[in-house]
């Protein structure tokens, strides 16, 4: 009787334990079912039954290496279709151009649920939410995109050239100072400052003058990007106390960006209410995207901040990284530097103001920037969920998987580009054959980057002015490795010695 009483008394403790064990067993059976369902697809061996390939990613991150090199290695080893397992998620790496076209050019394949829902928050603090990049619902995304389009029309962009020139001149002043003093210039930092300065001015009407004055924004953006990598690739990261100080910093960075957005949005609303002359910039369009003020909900207000953070980060991060990589490669290839500088001298001469007609004539500079994005696509890939069965390169892909498309991978495959690791801008000569759906640094189809023309105009203005006035050499001994912070950036920061050009 005593034994029965003891067992009966322990039942409340045994029942939850049994439920947990049964749930774990059910989860293991489900993972086994997924393995059987997708195991006809080639791919690297799984280090873990439950975690799948995630231990490989964590090891790569620990060594500060590049996970995209692992994707390229797997594409070379297993072909244009290979699988990756992560918990109960199945990811299909795709480098087949035909499938890339069919899937990315269609609106019926939603963005990857695992990735883009995890970017809604960073460690519990709202980050990109349901903004233009992360919205998975097609109707919700389309409504936002349609409203934002006027801020990126060719007519409106042509009117921004003056602002691009004005802000780029501040960078030229800083480089003049460093050339006079003989100090090394960290070009990634300087490009970050000027790119953030430009997006703040032309998108939100804010004067930051970051080249001259310090600001918390560059550090906040970097913290958010670093936090994003951990949220996406390491589901256990938040459970270790040693990571909590970093997590607090990421949350503070998210709050700073969203609080800044709220201040700028409220100031613009007040100006609109007072009948002031308002530019048709991104900030105005963000406010329009949220609906009528009298019927605005809390979610409408949060959606405005989602898009503020999206454009504030995307408008700075990718362009700055592209310019830094471009300068790194030109510094490594003096013959290409001389060629692009000759074009700048012929088109720009001694002019201080670069106009739209000039930009259209800088063809070789465009090729250099395109080749930079082939080797260093700052936003290296995108992904889509398959809602129905597909056949890719003769392999049946059951519905439910996520297809991952890596422009970094395809840009570095011998299949698509001869001697792919060679920096060769002539690949993008107007008479050269066009890459067939294997070069997409701004993604493809309806969800392609809205700001790609904006970014390339900005990069051409800044780079042309720099090449017009300065000589530079890379500081010896620096690494040319790539750092993965969600976007790709030069690990070294591209330190350079700047000198005035001797014409």
C-alpha positions as CSV (number, residue, x, y, z in Angstrom):
1,X,0.0,0.0,0.0
2,X,2.8,2.4,0.8
3,X,4.4,1.7,-2.6
4,X,1.1,2.4,-4.3
5,X,0.7,5.6,-2.3
6,X,4.2,6.7,-3.3
7,X,3.5,6.0,-7.0
8,X,0.2,7.8,-6.8
9,X,1.8,10.7,-5.1
10,X,4.5,10.9,-7.8
11,X,2.0,10.8,-10.6
12,X,1.7,14.6,-11.0
13,X,5.5,14.6,-11.6
14,X,5.5,11.6,-13.9
15,X,2.7,12.8,-16.2
16,X,4.5,16.0,-17.5
17,X,7.7,14.0,-17.9
18,X,5.8,11.4,-20.0
19,X,4.2,14.1,-22.1
20,X,7.6,15.7,-22.8
21,X,9.1,12.3,-23.7
22,X,6.2,11.5,-26.0
23,X,6.4,14.9,-27.6
24,X,10.2,14.5,-28.1
25,X,9.6,11.0,-29.6
26,X,7.0,12.4,-31.9
27,X,9.3,15.2,-33.0
28,X,12.1,12.6,-33.7
29,X,9.7,10.5,-35.8
30,X,8.7,13.6,-37.7
31,X,12.3,14.5,-38.5
32,X,12.9,10.9,-39.6
33,X,9.8,11.2,-41.9
34,X,11.3,14.3,-43.4
35,X,14.7,12.6,-43.9
36,X,13.0,9.8,-45.8
37,X,10.9,12.3,-47.8
38,X,13.8,14.3,-49.0
39,X,16.8,11.9,-48.8
40,X,16.6,11.2,-52.6
41,X,18.1,14.7,-53.0
42,X,21.9,14.9,-52.9
43,X,23.6,16.8,-50.1
44,X,26.4,16.7,-47.5
45,X,26.2,14.2,-44.6
46,X,24.3,15.4,-41.6
47,X,26.5,15.8,-38.4
48,X,23.4,15.6,-36.2
49,X,20.1,13.7,-36.4
50,X,18.0,16.6,-34.9
51,X,20.2,19.7,-35.6
52,X,21.0,18.6,-39.1
53,X,23.8,20.7,-40.7
54,X,23.6,23.6,-38.2
55,X,26.7,22.4,-36.3
56,X,28.6,23.1,-39.5
57,X,27.3,26.6,-39.6
58,X,28.1,27.2,-36.0
59,X,31.6,26.0,-36.5
60,X,32.0,28.4,-39.5
61,X,30.7,31.3,-37.5
62,X,33.0,30.4,-34.6
63,X,36.0,30.6,-36.9
64,X,34.8,33.9,-38.4
65,X,34.7,32.2,-41.8
66,X,32.0,32.7,-44.5
67,X,29.1,30.3,-44.6
68,X,28.5,31.2,-48.3
69,X,31.8,29.6,-49.2
70,X,30.3,26.4,-47.7
71,X,27.3,26.8,-50.0
72,X,29.5,27.3,-53.0
73,X,31.6,24.2,-52.0
74,X,28.4,22.1,-51.7
75,X,27.1,23.4,-55.1
76,X,30.4,22.4,-56.7
77,X,30.3,18.9,-55.0
78,X,26.6,18.0,-55.2
79,X,25.4,19.9,-58.3
80,X,22.7,22.5,-58.9
81,X,20.3,21.0,-56.3
82,X,21.4,19.9,-52.8
83,X,19.7,19.7,-49.5
84,X,20.4,21.1,-46.0
85,X,18.6,20.0,-42.9
86,X,18.1,22.2,-39.9
87,X,15.8,20.9,-37.2
88,X,12.5,20.1,-39.0
89,X,13.3,22.5,-41.8
90,X,14.6,21.3,-45.2
91,X,16.5,23.9,-47.3
92,X,17.3,23.2,-51.0
93,X,20.3,25.0,-52.4
94,X,19.5,25.9,-56.0
95,X,22.0,27.1,-58.6
96,X,20.0,26.1,-61.7
97,X,19.4,29.2,-63.8
98,X,16.1,27.9,-65.2
99,X,14.7,27.2,-61.7
100,X,16.0,30.5,-60.5
101,X,14.1,32.3,-63.2
102,X,10.9,30.2,-62.7
103,X,10.7,30.6,-58.9
104,X,12.1,34.1,-58.3
105,X,10.2,35.7,-61.2
106,X,6.9,34.3,-59.9
107,X,4.8,35.8,-57.1
108,X,3.3,32.5,-56.1
109,X,6.3,31.4,-54.0
110,X,6.3,33.3,-50.7
111,X,9.5,34.4,-48.9
112,X,11.0,31.8,-46.6
113,X,8.9,31.6,-43.4
114,X,11.8,30.5,-41.2
115,X,14.1,33.3,-42.2
116,X,11.8,36.3,-42.6
117,X,9.6,35.6,-39.6
118,X,12.8,35.5,-37.5
119,X,13.7,39.0,-38.7
120,X,10.4,40.3,-37.4
121,X,12.1,40.6,-33.9
122,X,15.6,40.5,-32.7
123,X,15.7,38.8,-29.3
124,X,12.1,40.0,-28.6
125,X,12.6,43.6,-29.8
126,X,10.7,44.4,-33.0
127,X,13.2,44.9,-35.9
128,X,12.0,44.7,-39.5
129,X,8.5,43.5,-38.7
130,X,6.2,43.4,-41.7
131,X,8.2,45.9,-43.8
132,X,8.8,45.8,-47.5
133,X,11.7,43.3,-47.3
134,X,10.1,40.9,-44.8
135,X,6.4,40.9,-45.6
136,X,5.4,37.4,-46.7
137,X,1.8,38.1,-47.6
138,X,1.8,39.1,-51.3
139,X,-1.1,41.5,-51.0
140,X,0.4,43.2,-48.0
141,X,3.7,43.5,-49.7
142,X,2.2,44.7,-53.0
143,X,0.3,47.5,-51.3
144,X,3.4,48.8,-49.7
145,X,5.5,48.4,-52.9
146,X,3.0,50.3,-55.0
147,X,3.0,53.2,-52.6
148,X,6.8,53.3,-52.3
149,X,7.4,53.2,-56.1
150,X,7.2,57.1,-56.6
151,X,10.2,57.6,-54.3
152,X,12.3,55.5,-56.7
153,X,11.0,56.6,-60.0
154,X,13.6,57.5,-62.6
155,X,12.3,61.1,-62.7
156,X,12.6,61.5,-58.9
157,X,16.0,59.8,-58.8
158,X,17.4,62.2,-61.5
159,X,16.5,65.0,-59.1
160,X,18.7,63.5,-56.4
161,X,22.0,63.9,-58.2
162,X,22.6,67.3,-56.6
163,X,22.2,65.8,-53.1
164,X,24.5,62.9,-54.0
165,X,27.1,65.5,-55.1
166,X,26.7,67.6,-52.0
167,X,27.1,64.8,-49.6
168,X,30.0,63.2,-51.5
169,X,31.8,66.5,-51.3
170,X,31.9,66.1,-47.5
171,X,33.7,62.8,-48.0
172,X,36.1,64.5,-50.4
173,X,36.8,67.1,-47.7
174,X,37.6,64.4,-45.2
175,X,39.9,62.6,-47.7
176,X,41.7,65.9,-48.4
177,X,42.3,66.3,-44.7
178,X,43.7,62.7,-44.4
179,X,45.9,63.2,-47.6
180,X,47.3,66.4,-46.1
181,X,48.0,64.7,-42.7
182,X,49.3,61.5,-44.2
183,X,47.0,59.4,-42.0
184,X,45.5,56.0,-43.0
185,X,41.9,56.0,-44.0
186,X,39.5,53.2,-43.1
187,X,37.5,53.3,-46.3
188,X,34.7,51.1,-45.2
189,X,34.0,53.4,-42.2
190,X,34.1,56.5,-44.4
191,X,31.8,54.9,-47.0
192,X,29.4,53.9,-44.2
193,X,29.3,57.5,-43.1
194,X,28.7,59.0,-46.5
195,X,26.1,56.4,-47.5
196,X,24.2,56.9,-44.2
197,X,24.5,60.6,-44.6
198,X,23.0,60.3,-48.1
199,X,20.1,58.0,-47.2
200,X,19.2,60.2,-44.2
201,X,19.1,63.3,-46.3
202,X,17.4,62.1,-49.5
203,X,15.0,59.5,-47.8
204,X,14.2,61.2,-44.6
205,X,15.2,64.9,-44.9
206,X,17.7,64.6,-42.0
207,X,21.1,66.3,-41.9
208,X,23.5,64.0,-40.0
209,X,26.8,65.1,-41.5
210,X,28.4,61.9,-40.3
211,X,31.7,62.4,-42.0
212,X,32.3,65.3,-39.7
213,X,30.3,64.5,-36.6
214,X,30.0,61.3,-34.5
215,X,26.7,59.5,-34.3
216,X,25.3,56.4,-32.6
217,X,23.7,55.2,-35.8
218,X,26.5,53.4,-37.6
219,X,27.2,51.3,-34.4
220,X,23.5,50.6,-34.0
221,X,23.2,49.4,-37.5
222,X,26.2,47.1,-37.1
223,X,24.8,45.7,-33.8
224,X,21.5,44.9,-35.5
225,X,23.2,43.2,-38.4
226,X,25.3,41.1,-36.1
227,X,22.3,40.2,-34.0
228,X,20.4,39.2,-37.1
229,X,23.1,36.6,-38.0
230,X,22.8,34.9,-34.6
231,X,19.0,35.0,-34.6
232,X,18.9,33.3,-38.0
233,X,21.7,30.7,-37.6
234,X,21.8,29.8,-33.9
235,X,18.5,29.1,-32.3
236,X,20.3,28.4,-29.0
237,X,22.2,31.7,-28.8
238,X,19.8,33.5,-26.4
239,X,19.9,30.7,-23.8
240,X,23.6,31.2,-22.8
241,X,24.2,33.8,-20.1
242,X,27.5,34.8,-21.7
243,X,25.6,36.1,-24.7
244,X,23.1,38.2,-22.7
245,X,25.2,41.5,-22.6
246,X,25.5,41.3,-26.4
247,X,21.7,40.6,-26.7
248,X,21.0,43.7,-24.6
249,X,23.1,45.8,-26.9
250,X,21.2,44.5,-29.9
251,X,17.9,45.3,-28.3
252,X,19.1,48.8,-27.4
253,X,20.2,49.3,-31.0
254,X,16.8,48.2,-32.4
255,X,15.1,50.6,-30.0
256,X,17.3,53.5,-31.0
257,X,16.5,53.1,-34.7
258,X,12.8,52.7,-34.1
259,X,12.7,55.7,-31.6
260,X,14.5,57.8,-34.1
261,X,12.1,56.7,-36.8
262,X,9.1,57.7,-34.6
263,X,10.6,61.2,-34.0
264,X,11.3,61.8,-37.7
265,X,7.9,60.5,-38.7
266,X,6.1,62.7,-36.2
267,X,8.0,65.7,-37.3
268,X,7.1,65.1,-41.0
269,X,3.4,64.5,-40.0
270,X,3.4,67.9,-38.3
271,X,4.9,69.5,-41.4
272,X,2.2,67.9,-43.5
273,X,-0.5,69.0,-41.2
274,X,0.8,72.6,-41.3
275,X,0.6,72.6,-45.1
276,X,4.4,72.9,-45.6
277,X,6.0,71.9,-48.9
278,X,6.8,68.2,-48.5
279,X,9.2,66.2,-50.7
280,X,7.9,63.0,-52.3
281,X,10.7,61.1,-50.5
282,X,10.8,57.8,-48.8
283,X,9.6,59.2,-45.5
284,X,6.5,60.8,-47.1
285,X,5.7,57.5,-48.8
286,X,6.1,55.5,-45.6
287,X,3.6,57.7,-43.9
288,X,1.2,57.3,-46.9
289,X,1.6,53.5,-46.7
290,X,0.1,53.4,-43.2
291,X,-3.4,54.6,-44.1
292,X,-5.4,57.6,-42.9
293,X,-4.3,59.2,-39.7
294,X,-7.8,59.3,-38.2
295,X,-8.2,55.5,-38.6
296,X,-4.5,54.5,-37.9
297,X,-4.0,51.6,-35.6
298,X,-1.0,50.7,-33.4
299,X,0.0,48.1,-36.1
300,X,-0.1,50.9,-38.8
301,X,2.3,52.9,-36.7
302,X,4.6,49.9,-36.2
303,X,4.5,49.2,-39.9
304,X,5.8,52.7,-40.6
305,X,8.7,52.1,-38.3
306,X,9.3,48.7,-39.9
307,X,9.8,50.4,-43.2
308,X,11.8,53.2,-41.7
309,X,14.3,50.7,-40.2
310,X,14.3,48.7,-43.5
311,X,15.3,51.7,-45.6
312,X,17.6,53.3,-43.1
313,X,19.7,50.1,-42.9
314,X,19.4,48.9,-46.5
315,X,20.1,52.3,-47.9
316,X,23.4,52.5,-46.1
317,X,24.8,49.0,-45.6
318,X,24.8,47.5,-49.0
319,X,26.1,50.6,-50.9
320,X,28.9,51.3,-48.5
321,X,30.0,47.7,-48.6
322,X,30.0,47.7,-52.4
323,X,32.1,50.8,-52.6
324,X,34.6,49.4,-50.1
325,X,34.9,46.1,-52.1
326,X,35.3,48.1,-55.3
327,X,38.1,50.2,-53.9
328,X,39.8,47.0,-52.5
329,X,39.8,45.4,-55.9
330,X,40.9,48.5,-57.8
331,X,43.8,48.7,-55.3
332,X,44.7,45.1,-56.1
333,X,44.6,45.7,-59.8
334,X,46.5,49.0,-60.8
335,X,45.9,48.4,-64.5
336,X,42.1,48.4,-64.0
337,X,42.4,51.5,-61.7
338,X,44.2,53.3,-64.5
339,X,41.5,52.3,-67.0
340,X,38.6,53.5,-65.0
341,X,40.4,56.7,-63.9
342,X,41.1,57.5,-67.6
343,X,37.3,57.2,-68.3
344,X,36.5,59.5,-65.3
345,X,39.0,62.1,-66.5
346,X,37.5,62.0,-70.0
347,X,33.9,62.3,-68.8
348,X,34.2,64.4,-65.7
349,X,37.4,66.3,-66.3
350,X,37.8,69.0,-63.5
351,X,34.1,69.4,-62.9
352,X,32.9,69.4,-59.3
353,X,29.3,68.7,-60.1
354,X,28.5,65.3,-61.7
355,X,25.2,65.3,-63.6
356,X,22.9,62.6,-64.9
357,X,24.4,62.8,-68.4
358,X,27.9,62.2,-67.0
359,X,26.6,59.2,-65.1
360,X,25.3,57.7,-68.3
361,X,28.7,58.0,-69.9
362,X,30.7,56.3,-67.1
363,X,30.3,52.9,-68.7
364,X,33.5,51.2,-67.5
365,X,32.9,52.4,-64.0
366,X,29.5,50.7,-64.2
367,X,31.2,47.5,-65.3
368,X,33.6,47.7,-62.4
369,X,30.7,48.1,-60.0
370,X,28.8,45.2,-61.6
371,X,31.9,43.0,-61.4
372,X,32.3,44.0,-57.7
373,X,28.7,42.7,-57.0
374,X,29.4,39.5,-58.9
375,X,32.2,38.6,-56.5
376,X,30.9,40.4,-53.5
377,X,27.1,40.6,-53.6
378,X,26.5,42.5,-50.4
379,X,23.1,40.9,-50.0
380,X,24.3,37.5,-51.0
381,X,21.0,35.6,-51.5
382,X,17.3,35.1,-51.0
383,X,14.9,32.2,-50.4
384,X,11.4,31.1,-51.2
385,X,9.0,28.5,-49.8
386,X,7.7,25.9,-52.2
387,X,3.9,25.4,-51.7
388,X,3.7,22.7,-54.3
389,X,5.9,20.0,-55.8
390,X,8.6,21.1,-58.3
391,X,11.1,19.4,-60.5
392,X,14.5,21.1,-60.6
393,X,17.3,19.7,-62.8
394,X,15.5,16.4,-63.0
395,X,15.1,16.1,-59.2
396,X,11.7,16.0,-57.6
397,X,11.4,18.5,-54.8
398,X,8.3,17.8,-52.6
399,X,6.3,20.8,-51.4
400,X,7.2,22.2,-48.0
401,X,10.9,22.7,-48.6
402,X,12.6,26.1,-48.8
403,X,14.6,27.0,-51.9
404,X,17.8,29.0,-51.3
405,X,19.2,31.1,-54.1
406,X,22.8,32.4,-53.6
407,X,24.1,35.0,-56.0
408,X,27.4,34.6,-54.2
409,X,27.5,30.9,-55.2
410,X,26.5,31.3,-58.8
411,X,28.8,34.3,-59.3
412,X,31.8,32.2,-58.3
413,X,31.0,29.0,-60.2
414,X,33.1,28.0,-63.2
415,X,29.9,26.7,-64.8
416,X,28.7,30.3,-65.3
417,X,31.9,32.4,-65.3
418,X,35.3,31.5,-66.7
419,X,38.1,31.9,-64.1
420,X,35.4,33.0,-61.7
421,X,37.7,34.3,-58.9
422,X,39.4,36.7,-61.3
423,X,38.2,40.3,-61.1
424,X,37.4,41.2,-64.7
425,X,35.0,44.1,-65.4
426,X,35.0,43.2,-69.1
427,X,32.5,40.4,-68.3
428,X,29.9,43.2,-68.2
429,X,31.0,44.9,-71.4
430,X,27.9,45.8,-73.5
431,X,29.0,43.3,-76.2
432,X,29.8,40.5,-73.7
433,X,27.2,37.6,-73.4
434,X,24.7,38.4,-70.6
435,X,24.6,36.0,-67.6
436,X,21.5,34.0,-67.7
437,X,19.8,34.1,-64.2
438,X,23.1,33.4,-62.4
439,X,23.8,37.1,-61.6
440,X,21.2,38.7,-59.3
441,X,22.9,40.8,-56.6
442,X,19.6,42.7,-56.1
443,X,17.4,39.5,-56.4
444,X,15.0,39.0,-59.3
445,X,11.3,39.4,-60.1
446,X,8.6,41.2,-58.2
447,X,10.6,41.1,-54.9
448,X,13.8,42.5,-56.4
449,X,15.4,45.4,-54.6
450,X,13.5,48.6,-55.0
451,X,16.5,50.8,-54.4
452,X,19.0,49.2,-56.9
453,X,19.1,52.2,-59.3
454,X,19.4,54.6,-56.3
455,X,22.3,52.6,-54.9
456,X,24.2,52.5,-58.3
457,X,23.7,56.2,-58.9
458,X,25.1,57.0,-55.5
459,X,28.0,54.6,-55.9
460,X,29.0,56.1,-59.3
461,X,28.9,59.7,-58.0
462,X,31.0,58.9,-54.9
463,X,33.5,56.7,-56.7
464,X,33.9,59.1,-59.7
465,X,34.7,62.0,-57.4
466,X,37.2,59.9,-55.4
467,X,39.0,58.7,-58.5
468,X,39.0,62.2,-60.0
469,X,40.9,63.7,-57.1
470,X,42.9,61.1,-55.2
471,X,45.5,58.4,-55.6
472,X,45.4,55.6,-53.1
473,X,47.3,52.5,-52.1
474,X,46.1,49.6,-49.9
475,X,47.9,49.4,-46.6
476,X,50.2,46.3,-46.9
477,X,49.5,43.2,-44.9
478,X,45.7,43.6,-44.7
479,X,43.4,40.6,-45.3
480,X,41.1,40.4,-48.3
481,X,38.7,38.1,-46.4
482,X,35.0,38.7,-46.3
483,X,33.1,39.3,-43.0
484,X,29.5,38.0,-42.8
485,X,27.3,40.4,-40.9
486,X,24.1,39.4,-42.7
487,X,25.4,41.5,-45.5
488,X,29.0,40.9,-46.8
489,X,31.7,43.5,-46.0
490,X,35.5,43.6,-46.2
491,X,36.9,42.1,-43.0
492,X,39.9,44.5,-43.0
493,X,37.8,47.7,-43.5
494,X,40.1,48.5,-46.5
495,X,42.7,50.7,-44.9
496,X,44.3,52.9,-47.5
497,X,47.0,55.6,-47.8
498,X,45.4,58.6,-49.6
499,X,47.3,61.1,-51.7
500,X,46.3,64.0,-53.9
501,X,46.4,63.2,-57.6
502,X,49.4,64.6,-59.4
503,X,47.9,65.5,-62.8
